[in-house]
Amino acid sequence: MKRLLIVLSALALFCTSLSALDREHTLKVYNWADYIDEDLIGEFEKWYEEQTGEPVKIVYQLFDINEIMLSKIELGHEDFDVVCPSEYIIERMLRADLLLPIDRDFGDTPDYISNISPYIIHKFNQIDGSGKNANDYSVGYMWGTVGMLYNKRHVTPEEASSWYTLKDPRWAGKLFVKDAFRDIYTSLIVALNRDKIDAGELDTEKLCFDSSDESIAMVESFLNEFKDNVSGWEADFGKERMTQEKAWINVTWSGDAQWAIEEAEAVGVPLDFAVPKEGSIVWFDGWVIPKYARNVKAARYFINFMCMPENALRNMDEIGYVSCVGGPEILEAMEDEEAFEQEDASYFFGEEATAACLNPVMYPSADIISRCGMMHDSGERTDNLLQMWSRVKGDSAGAGTYIIIGIVLLAAGAWLFVSKNRKRGRGRKRR
């Protein structure tokens, strides 16, 4: 109890100090943990003054769950200037009129936002903003896929290329699945309808909006067929278990997979990543300016700064995820003829990347991308999806449980900020 009071007092003190900020020259950024090259924060402050003649100081805060971030803005009217939500939260924020349009007039400063890949622009066009184009209110930051990180000593590439492999009893106790119900549900709703999609009976884009009872039951039935093999439903520890060879398969995000592959290589553990042939999803996080922002100008410049090719490359190198920035500078930097085979990445970089030697974990081939859908906000059906997920996992976590978890995470976040604990390593969590 005493420790809790200390944490809450620290949180109150922190909030009080923020209220006294000179907001005209302060930029409040709210981002995922370990999701930026932190040196860029100070560099932006210097660059912004060079571009505008005005000083700015960044207050950089972290969140671990999309919904906690959203509740601060939606209910608490927090005055964050720049936030980095996931695609389905961007969708929800647009519908709730919680975002400001991003003006791209930077005077004499170049518009680096134009470096965003046309593929990302196309996918953001699919965000349902109730008549609002998401590209007017958000700018892609990082993206990736959902698939299987696997140990090549125990799992073949063919086995890792099918969701149905997860049913094999050989993986009992050696399988981890990301505890991200939307990601897994949407991936499986695409995969389980592959035959109908290929026959032209279903459209992938429309299917990804489907959270009907029938579709939920279909996914639940499939999950139940292999849940006994699952050693853990993990939020952030699966990649470490894979590098330690305590697991052989981890259903996870490509960014986590890339981190694990690099770490495992250093200790002689052969890991690889595959997107199942039946289909999966691509996910996106993007920069937005919330409705209650108080330094919109600096927010716009910050987003523009993050889209500079050299900064995009530094962020990728630091966190292991893939930037939404395309263009020749990124392609040239990421190509490696000695390490990777040729693949078609023209969807992302244009015709010059029709036969590019790129890391397939980071830049899947056009054929793989063509089989991937995209998550959406499930609105009032979210509780139905959560209930299904809880039944499969065998827990009884309801809405109250998630609220309690959120409060604990907020308190822990404040304590970590005050105590300045070291970084835990690259990673992210999505709910």
DRENTORMI-765612 format. One record per residue (C-alpha): residue number from 0; residue in three letters; x, y, z. Coordinates in Angstrom, 2 decimals. Layout:
REC pos code      xx      yy      zz
REC NUM  Ala       X       Y       Z
...
// end
This chain:
REC pos code      xx      yy      zz
REC   0  Met    0.00    0.00    0.00
REC   1  Lys    2.84    2.38    0.86
REC   2  Arg    4.51    1.67   -2.47
REC   3  Leu    1.23    2.31   -4.32
REC   4  Leu    0.88    5.69   -2.58
REC   5  Ile    4.41    6.58   -3.64
REC   6  Val    3.63    5.68   -7.26
REC   7  Leu    0.37    7.65   -7.24
REC   8  Ser    2.10   10.63   -5.66
REC   9  Ala    4.78   10.51   -8.34
REC  10  Leu    2.07   10.38  -10.99
REC  11  Ala    0.30   13.39   -9.48
REC  12  Leu    3.57   15.33   -9.26
REC  13  Phe    4.36   14.46  -12.86
REC  14  Cys    0.94   15.64  -14.05
REC  15  Thr    1.28   18.87  -12.05
REC  16  Ser    4.64   19.60  -13.63
REC  17  Leu    3.18   19.09  -17.09
REC  18  Ser    0.38   21.56  -16.38
REC  19  Ala    2.98   24.26  -15.75
REC  20  Leu    4.68   23.81  -19.12
REC  21  Asp    5.08   26.63  -21.60
REC  22  Arg    2.88   24.89  -24.14
REC  23  Glu    3.68   27.30  -26.94
REC  24  His    7.22   25.96  -26.94
REC  25  Thr    6.54   22.43  -25.74
REC  26  Leu    5.73   19.40  -27.88
REC  27  Lys    4.05   16.49  -26.09
REC  28  Val    4.71   13.21  -27.91
REC  29  Tyr    2.95    9.99  -26.87
REC  30  Asn    4.46    6.84  -28.36
REC  31  Trp    4.98    3.13  -27.82
REC  32  Ala    7.92    2.11  -25.63
REC  33  Asp   11.19    1.42  -27.47
REC  34  Tyr    9.73    2.65  -30.73
REC  35  Ile   12.13    5.41  -31.81
REC  36  Asp   15.81    6.26  -31.99
REC  37  Glu   15.79    8.46  -28.90
REC  38  Asp   18.68   10.57  -30.18
REC  39  Leu   16.26   11.95  -32.76
REC  40  Ile   14.23   13.64  -30.01
REC  41  Gly   16.98   16.11  -29.16
REC  42  Glu   17.94   16.46  -32.80
REC  43  Phe   14.39   17.43  -33.70
REC  44  Glu   14.43   20.24  -31.14
REC  45  Lys   17.52   21.71  -32.79
REC  46  Trp   16.22   21.13  -36.33
REC  47  Tyr   12.85   22.72  -35.55
REC  48  Glu   14.47   25.90  -34.30
REC  49  Glu   16.65   26.01  -37.40
REC  50  Gln   13.59   25.65  -39.64
REC  51  Thr   11.22   27.99  -37.82
REC  52  Gly   13.33   30.24  -35.63
REC  53  Glu   11.28   29.07  -32.64
REC  54  Pro   12.51   26.96  -29.70
REC  55  Val   10.73   23.76  -28.72
REC  56  Lys   11.17   21.18  -25.96
REC  57  Ile    9.79   17.68  -26.29
REC  58  Val    7.99   15.97  -23.43
REC  59  Tyr    8.14   12.31  -24.47
REC  60  Gln    5.70    9.88  -22.83
REC  61  Leu    5.08    6.17  -23.34
REC  62  Phe    2.06    3.88  -23.58
REC  63  Asp    1.73    0.11  -23.88
REC  64  Ile   -1.92   -0.33  -24.86
REC  65  Asn   -3.82    1.51  -27.59
REC  66  Glu   -7.01    1.76  -25.56
REC  67  Ile   -5.27    3.35  -22.57
REC  68  Met   -3.84    6.01  -24.85
REC  69  Leu   -7.24    6.55  -26.45
REC  70  Ser   -9.05    6.87  -23.12
REC  71  Lys   -6.68    9.64  -22.03
REC  72  Ile   -7.61   11.64  -25.11
REC  73  Glu  -11.26   10.65  -25.42
REC  74  Leu  -12.23   10.91  -21.76
REC  75  Gly   -9.46   12.97  -20.20
REC  76  His   -9.03   15.42  -23.07
REC  77  Glu   -5.25   15.11  -22.67
REC  78  Asp   -3.43   17.69  -24.76
REC  79  Phe   -0.94   15.40  -26.48
REC  80  Asp    0.35   16.97  -29.69
REC  81  Val    1.56   13.84  -31.51
REC  82  Val    0.40   10.26  -30.89
REC  83  Cys    1.22    6.97  -32.64
REC  84  Pro   -1.88    4.71  -32.62
REC  85  Ser   -2.52    1.54  -34.61
REC  86  Glu   -4.72    1.46  -37.69
REC  87  Tyr   -7.93    0.37  -35.97
REC  88  Ile   -7.52    3.10  -33.34
REC  89  Ile   -6.95    5.70  -36.07
REC  90  Glu  -10.23    4.44  -37.49
REC  91  Arg  -11.96    4.82  -34.14
REC  92  Met  -10.50    8.28  -33.55
REC  93  Leu  -11.64    9.47  -36.96
REC  94  Arg  -15.19    8.25  -36.31
REC  95  Ala  -15.21   10.02  -32.94
REC  96  Asp  -13.89   13.29  -34.44
REC  97  Leu  -10.77   13.15  -32.25
REC  98  Leu   -8.17   14.04  -34.89
REC  99  Leu   -7.04   17.23  -36.58
REC 100  Pro   -6.09   17.29  -40.27
REC 101  Ile   -2.34   17.41  -40.92
REC 102  Asp   -1.47   20.55  -42.90
REC 103  Arg    1.58   19.85  -45.08
REC 104  Asp    2.54   23.45  -45.79
REC 105  Phe    6.03   23.74  -44.27
REC 106  Gly    7.13   26.94  -45.96
REC 107  Asp   10.75   26.61  -47.12
REC 108  Thr   11.12   23.23  -45.42
REC 109  Pro   10.64   20.26  -47.81
REC 110  Asp    7.56   18.08  -47.46
REC 111  Tyr    9.17   14.80  -46.38
REC 112  Ile    5.75   13.22  -45.78
REC 113  Ser    5.66   12.74  -49.55
REC 114  Asn    8.24    9.98  -49.00
REC 115  Ile    5.56    7.67  -47.59
REC 116  Ser    5.20    4.59  -49.79
REC 117  Pro    2.22    4.57  -52.19
REC 118  Tyr    1.36    1.15  -50.74
REC 119  Ile    0.90    2.71  -47.30
REC 120  Ile   -1.22    5.49  -48.79
REC 121  His   -3.37    2.84  -50.46
REC 122  Lys   -3.82    0.88  -47.24
REC 123  Phe   -4.68    3.99  -45.23
REC 124  Asn   -7.35    4.70  -47.83
REC 125  Gln   -9.00    1.49  -46.58
REC 126  Ile   -9.36    2.85  -43.04
REC 127  Asp  -13.04    3.52  -42.46
REC 128  Gly  -13.15    7.05  -41.11
REC 129  Ser  -16.86    7.57  -41.74
REC 130  Gly  -16.26    9.73  -44.76
REC 131  Lys  -12.88   11.10  -43.69
REC 132  Asn   -9.76   10.04  -45.59
REC 133  Ala   -7.24    8.71  -43.08
REC 134  Asn   -4.39   10.06  -45.20
REC 135  Asp   -5.56   13.59  -44.40
REC 136  Tyr   -5.38   12.91  -40.65
REC 137  Ser   -2.56   10.39  -40.22
REC 138  Val    0.88    9.54  -41.57
REC 139  Gly    2.21    5.98  -41.55
REC 140  Tyr    5.12    5.29  -39.19
REC 141  Met    5.82    1.54  -39.01
REC 142  Trp    4.20   -1.53  -40.53
REC 143  Gly    4.57   -5.29  -40.68
REC 144  Thr    2.86   -8.66  -40.96
REC 145  Val    1.66  -11.44  -38.65
REC 146  Gly    3.20  -14.86  -39.17
REC 147  Met    5.28  -17.64  -37.63
REC 148  Leu    8.71  -17.20  -36.12
REC 149  Tyr   10.16  -20.71  -36.11
REC 150  Asn   13.24  -22.70  -35.18
REC 151  Lys   14.69  -24.31  -38.32
REC 152  Arg   16.14  -27.20  -36.31
REC 153  His   12.66  -28.43  -35.47
REC 154  Val   10.28  -26.85  -38.01
REC 155  Thr   10.55  -26.89  -41.79
REC 156  Pro    9.75  -23.87  -43.96
REC 157  Glu    6.81  -25.79  -45.40
REC 158  Glu    5.39  -26.47  -41.93
REC 159  Ala    5.79  -22.83  -40.95
REC 160  Ser    3.93  -21.75  -44.07
REC 161  Ser    0.52  -23.03  -43.01
REC 162  Trp   -1.75  -22.15  -40.12
REC 163  Tyr   -2.90  -25.78  -40.04
REC 164  Thr    0.57  -26.80  -38.85
REC 165  Leu   -0.32  -25.43  -35.41
REC 166  Lys   -2.57  -28.44  -34.83
REC 167  Asp    0.37  -30.86  -34.91
REC 168  Pro    0.81  -32.38  -31.39
REC 169  Arg    4.59  -32.19  -31.87
REC 170  Trp    4.44  -28.52  -30.89
REC 171  Ala    2.83  -29.19  -27.48
REC 172  Gly    4.60  -26.96  -24.97
REC 173  Lys    6.75  -25.45  -27.72
REC 174  Leu    4.26  -22.97  -29.15
REC 175  Phe    3.67  -19.36  -28.16
REC 176  Val    0.93  -17.16  -29.59
REC 177  Lys    0.82  -13.37  -29.42
REC 178  Asp   -1.86  -12.26  -26.97
REC 179  Ala   -3.41   -9.88  -29.51
REC 180  Phe   -6.96  -10.95  -30.25
REC 181  Arg   -7.59   -8.58  -33.17
REC 182  Asp   -4.39   -9.54  -34.98
REC 183  Ile   -4.95  -13.26  -34.59
REC 184  Tyr   -8.68  -13.12  -35.31
REC 185  Thr   -8.31  -11.09  -38.50
REC 186  Ser   -5.40  -13.20  -39.71
REC 187  Leu   -7.41  -16.37  -39.24
REC 188  Ile  -10.63  -15.03  -40.75
REC 189  Val   -8.64  -14.38  -43.92
REC 190  Ala   -6.86  -17.75  -43.82
REC 191  Leu   -9.94  -19.85  -43.08
REC 192  Asn  -11.79  -18.28  -46.01
REC 193  Arg   -8.90  -18.68  -48.46
REC 194  Asp  -10.78  -20.98  -50.85
REC 195  Lys  -13.74  -18.60  -51.09
REC 196  Ile  -11.42  -15.65  -51.60
REC 197  Asp   -9.56  -17.42  -54.39
REC 198  Ala  -12.86  -18.43  -55.99
REC 199  Gly  -13.99  -14.81  -56.03
REC 200  Glu  -16.85  -15.46  -53.59
REC 201  Leu  -15.40  -13.21  -50.87
REC 202  Asp  -13.42   -9.97  -50.95
REC 203  Thr  -10.50   -9.82  -48.53
REC 204  Glu  -10.96   -6.14  -47.75
REC 205  Lys  -14.65   -6.54  -46.91
REC 206  Leu  -14.02   -9.79  -45.04
REC 207  Cys  -11.69   -8.01  -42.61
REC 208  Phe  -14.66   -5.98  -41.32
REC 209  Asp  -16.54   -9.19  -40.47
REC 210  Ser  -17.00   -9.86  -36.76
REC 211  Ser  -20.27  -11.77  -37.07
REC 212  Asp  -21.18  -14.58  -34.70
REC 213  Glu  -20.57  -17.08  -37.50
REC 214  Ser  -17.07  -15.83  -38.21
REC 215  Ile  -16.17  -15.62  -34.54
REC 216  Ala  -17.35  -19.21  -34.07
REC 217  Met  -15.26  -20.33  -37.05
REC 218  Val  -12.10  -18.79  -35.64
REC 219  Glu  -12.83  -20.02  -32.13
REC 220  Ser  -13.26  -23.56  -33.39
REC 221  Phe   -9.92  -23.40  -35.18
REC 222  Leu   -8.12  -21.95  -32.16
REC 223  Asn   -9.56  -24.67  -29.95
REC 224  Glu   -8.04  -27.31  -32.21
REC 225  Phe   -4.50  -26.28  -31.28
REC 226  Lys   -4.81  -24.38  -27.99
REC 227  Asp   -3.57  -27.39  -26.01
REC 228  Asn   -0.25  -26.99  -27.82
REC 229  Val    0.10  -23.38  -26.64
REC 230  Ser    2.65  -22.91  -23.88
REC 231  Gly    1.79  -19.25  -23.45
REC 232  Trp   -0.27  -16.37  -24.83
REC 233  Glu    2.45  -13.77  -24.74
REC 234  Ala    2.55   -9.99  -24.89
REC 235  Asp    6.30   -9.47  -25.16
REC 236  Phe    8.27  -12.49  -23.98
REC 237  Gly    7.77  -14.89  -26.89
REC 238  Lys   10.75  -13.66  -28.87
REC 239  Glu   13.08  -14.20  -25.92
REC 240  Arg   11.76  -17.75  -25.46
REC 241  Met   12.53  -18.41  -29.10
REC 242  Thr   16.10  -17.14  -28.86
REC 243  Gln   16.57  -19.38  -25.81
REC 244  Glu   15.12  -22.41  -27.71
REC 245  Lys   12.43  -22.82  -25.10
REC 246  Ala    9.89  -22.63  -27.90
REC 247  Trp    9.94  -23.72  -31.53
REC 248  Ile    7.10  -21.64  -32.98
REC 249  Asn    5.89  -18.18  -32.05
REC 250  Val    2.88  -16.64  -33.83
REC 251  Thr    3.96  -13.03  -33.75
REC 252  Trp    4.64   -9.76  -35.57
REC 253  Ser    7.36   -9.52  -38.16
REC 254  Gly    9.18   -6.83  -36.17
REC 255  Asp    9.47   -9.06  -33.12
REC 256  Ala   10.58  -11.86  -35.44
REC 257  Gln   13.33   -9.74  -36.97
REC 258  Trp   14.62   -8.79  -33.53
REC 259  Ala   14.62  -12.43  -32.43
REC 260  Ile   16.35  -13.64  -35.60
REC 261  Glu   19.19  -11.17  -35.09
REC 262  Glu   19.55  -11.97  -31.40
REC 263  Ala   19.40  -15.73  -31.99
REC 264  Glu   22.02  -15.64  -34.71
REC 265  Ala   24.55  -14.31  -32.21
REC 266  Val   24.10  -17.41  -30.03
REC 267  Gly   23.81  -19.97  -32.84
REC 268  Val   20.03  -20.47  -32.78
REC 269  Pro   18.62  -20.72  -36.34
REC 270  Leu   15.34  -18.79  -36.51
REC 271  Asp   13.29  -17.72  -39.50
REC 272  Phe    9.87  -16.19  -40.20
REC 273  Ala    7.07  -17.12  -42.58
REC 274  Val    3.67  -15.66  -43.44
REC 275  Pro    1.28  -18.62  -43.89
REC 276  Lys    0.23  -19.33  -47.46
REC 277  Glu   -3.48  -19.23  -46.53
REC 278  Gly   -3.13  -15.55  -45.72
REC 279  Ser   -2.65  -13.20  -42.80
REC 280  Ile   -2.69   -9.45  -42.15
REC 281  Val   -0.54   -6.39  -42.47
REC 282  Trp   -0.68   -3.97  -39.56
REC 283  Phe    0.20   -0.29  -39.35
REC 284  Asp    0.98    2.38  -36.78
REC 285  Gly    0.80    6.03  -37.73
REC 286  Trp    1.33    9.54  -36.44
REC 287  Val   -1.76   11.64  -35.69
REC 288  Ile   -2.48   15.03  -34.13
REC 289  Pro   -5.25   14.65  -31.53
REC 290  Lys   -8.14   17.07  -31.26
REC 291  Tyr   -6.90   18.63  -28.01
REC 292  Ala   -3.33   19.26  -29.18
REC 293  Arg   -1.93   22.63  -28.19
REC 294  Asn    1.16   22.83  -30.38
REC 295  Val   -0.09   21.77  -33.79
REC 296  Lys    2.70   23.51  -35.69
REC 297  Ala    5.50   21.64  -33.91
REC 298  Ala    3.46   18.43  -34.23
REC 299  Arg    3.32   18.80  -38.01
REC 300  Tyr    7.05   19.46  -38.19
REC 301  Phe    7.79   16.47  -35.95
REC 302  Ile    5.84   14.14  -38.24
REC 303  Asn    7.60   15.65  -41.26
REC 304  Phe   11.00   15.18  -39.55
REC 305  Met   10.28   11.49  -38.92
REC 306  Cys    9.62   11.00  -42.63
REC 307  Met   13.11   12.11  -43.66
REC 308  Pro   14.75    9.02  -45.23
REC 309  Glu   17.83    9.19  -43.00
REC 310  Asn   15.64    9.35  -39.89
REC 311  Ala   13.42    6.52  -41.10
REC 312  Leu   16.53    4.36  -41.55
REC 313  Arg   17.80    5.21  -38.08
REC 314  Asn   14.47    4.31  -36.52
REC 315  Met   14.39    0.99  -38.36
REC 316  Asp   17.92    0.17  -37.26
REC 317  Glu   17.08    0.99  -33.65
REC 318  Ile   13.75   -0.77  -33.19
REC 319  Gly   13.71   -3.55  -35.81
REC 320  Tyr   10.39   -2.60  -37.40
REC 321  Val    9.88   -1.36  -40.94
REC 322  Ser    9.26    2.28  -41.75
REC 323  Cys    6.35    3.34  -43.94
REC 324  Val    8.79    5.61  -45.77
REC 325  Gly    9.72    4.32  -49.22
REC 326  Gly   11.73    5.88  -52.01
REC 327  Pro   15.11    5.24  -53.62
REC 328  Glu   17.16    6.15  -50.52
REC 329  Ile   15.45    3.47  -48.45
REC 330  Leu   15.62    0.87  -51.22
REC 331  Glu   19.33    1.48  -51.78
REC 332  Ala   20.08    1.24  -48.07
REC 333  Met   18.05   -1.94  -47.53
REC 334  Glu   19.13   -3.95  -50.58
REC 335  Asp   21.77   -6.64  -50.02
REC 336  Glu   22.53   -8.90  -52.98
REC 337  Glu   24.79  -11.16  -50.93
REC 338  Ala   22.33  -11.80  -48.11
REC 339  Phe   18.94  -12.01  -49.84
REC 340  Glu   17.38  -13.47  -52.94
REC 341  Gln   15.49  -11.38  -55.47
REC 342  Glu   11.81  -10.74  -54.83
REC 343  Asp    9.09   -8.47  -56.13
REC 344  Ala    8.75   -5.50  -53.79
REC 345  Ser    7.38   -3.16  -56.44
REC 346  Tyr    4.18   -2.72  -54.42
REC 347  Phe    6.22   -0.73  -51.89
REC 348  Phe    9.08    0.88  -53.83
REC 349  Gly    7.83    0.99  -57.41
REC 350  Glu    8.99   -0.71  -60.62
REC 351  Glu   12.68   -0.41  -59.72
REC 352  Ala   12.06   -3.00  -56.98
REC 353  Thr   10.49   -5.67  -59.20
REC 354  Ala   13.54   -7.85  -58.55
REC 355  Ala   15.05   -6.42  -55.38
REC 356  Cys   17.28   -8.24  -52.89
REC 357  Leu   15.54   -7.36  -49.64
REC 358  Asn   15.03   -9.01  -46.27
REC 359  Pro   11.76  -10.95  -46.78
REC 360  Val   10.86  -10.65  -43.10
REC 361  Met   10.84   -6.88  -43.40
REC 362  Tyr    9.64   -6.58  -47.00
REC 363  Pro    7.53   -9.63  -47.96
REC 364  Ser    7.11  -10.40  -51.64
REC 365  Ala    4.17   -8.97  -53.56
REC 366  Asp    2.65  -12.48  -53.67
REC 367  Ile    2.58  -12.70  -49.86
REC 368  Ile    1.21   -9.18  -49.49
REC 369  Ser   -1.59   -9.98  -51.94
REC 370  Arg   -2.86  -12.63  -49.48
REC 371  Cys   -2.94  -10.30  -46.48
REC 372  Gly   -5.85   -8.33  -45.11
REC 373  Met   -5.94   -5.43  -42.67
REC 374  Met   -7.44   -5.02  -39.19
REC 375  His  -10.35   -2.71  -38.49
REC 376  Asp  -12.16   -1.42  -35.44
REC 377  Ser  -14.88   -3.90  -34.51
REC 378  Gly  -16.95   -1.29  -32.64
REC 379  Glu  -19.70   -2.76  -30.48
REC 380  Arg  -18.59   -6.26  -31.50
REC 381  Thr  -15.28   -5.87  -29.67
REC 382  Asp  -16.72   -7.44  -26.50
REC 383  Asn  -17.78  -10.50  -28.51
REC 384  Leu  -14.23  -10.92  -29.80
REC 385  Leu  -12.80  -10.46  -26.31
REC 386  Gln  -15.16  -13.05  -24.87
REC 387  Met  -14.16  -15.53  -27.54
REC 388  Trp  -10.48  -14.89  -26.88
REC 389  Ser  -10.97  -15.36  -23.15
REC 390  Arg  -12.80  -18.65  -23.70
REC 391  Val  -10.00  -19.97  -25.88
REC 392  Lys   -7.30  -18.98  -23.42
REC 393  Gly   -9.31  -20.41  -20.55
REC 394  Asp   -9.46  -17.24  -18.52
REC 395  Ser  -12.32  -15.09  -17.37
REC 396  Ala  -10.93  -11.66  -18.07
REC 397  Gly  -13.78   -9.29  -18.65
REC 398  Ala  -13.93   -5.55  -19.21
REC 399  Gly  -13.30   -4.84  -15.52
REC 400  Thr  -10.12   -6.89  -15.63
REC 401  Tyr   -8.79   -4.92  -18.57
REC 402  Ile   -9.57   -1.64  -16.80
REC 403  Ile   -7.65   -2.81  -13.73
REC 404  Ile   -4.74   -3.90  -15.91
REC 405  Gly   -4.78   -0.49  -17.56
REC 406  Ile   -4.66    1.34  -14.22
REC 407  Val   -1.78   -0.83  -13.04
REC 408  Leu    0.11   -0.19  -16.27
REC 409  Leu   -0.41    3.55  -15.96
REC 410  Ala    0.89    3.56  -12.41
REC 411  Ala    3.83    1.38  -13.42
REC 412  Gly    4.57    3.70  -16.31
REC 413  Ala    4.69    6.70  -14.00
REC 414  Trp    6.99    4.86  -11.63
REC 415  Leu    9.30    3.85  -14.48
REC 416  Phe    9.40    7.44  -15.69
REC 417  Val   10.35    8.76  -12.27
REC 418  Ser   12.90    6.06  -11.50
REC 419  Lys   14.37    6.25  -15.04
REC 420  Asn   14.77    2.53  -15.38
REC 421  Arg   16.75    1.30  -18.37
REC 422  Lys   15.09    0.16  -21.60
REC 423  Arg   13.92   -3.42  -21.75
REC 424  Gly   14.79   -3.92  -25.41
REC 425  Arg   13.02   -3.38  -28.67
REC 426  Gly    9.39   -4.33  -28.83
REC 427  Arg    5.81   -3.22  -28.88
REC 428  Lys    2.42   -4.39  -27.66
REC 429  Arg   -0.92   -4.14  -29.41
REC 430  Arg   -4.37   -4.83  -27.97
// end
